[in-house]
């Protein structure tokens, strides 16, 4: 059965690295995450494609070409 509503309030926060914490839900090989970032998050490079929505506050993203 497809679940269309995720009860994020029932999921535990995880912190994969400094400056980031998230909760996630996986269904049918797709992952939906609620993520919080802080200025403590180190610069990093990710080669996966992502999209998202900013729910509160502001966020600055810097893109650099990979050499």
HELIX and SHEET records of a PDB file:
HELIX    1   1 UNK A    8  UNK A   10  5                                   3    
SHEET    1   A 3 UNK A  14  UNK A  17  0                                        
SHEET    2   A 3 UNK A  20  UNK A  27 -1                                        
SHEET    3   A 3 UNK A  30  UNK A  37 -1                                        
END                                                                             
